[in-house]
Amino acid sequence: MSKHPMLVPEKGGMNIELNSSPLKIGRRDACDVVLDHAKISGTHAVLTLESGSWRICDTRTRNGIKVNGKRLRSGVPHELVNNDSVALGDLEYRFIH
């Protein structure tokens, strides 16, 4: 198991290891994590480590980000806690810290 926090997919796929900050997730090759999926924007999310806590921010995407079923406001970072459910578009992950 990794020493870094991760986003673990709920339905198969690869873990996203949170090993740098900021960490950009999206379809563009310039992102740190590239997800080639129709519901993922060019730069869909940015995760940052601030004061020991990971925060996720929706970058004004069409399909949004949900944490524990609640859609995040674009541009407003949200602090993640262990075992949070995180949906990027319709891709579902579990935050493990």
Order of alpha helices (4+ residues) and beta strands (2+ residues): beta-beta-beta-beta-beta-beta-beta-beta-beta-beta-beta
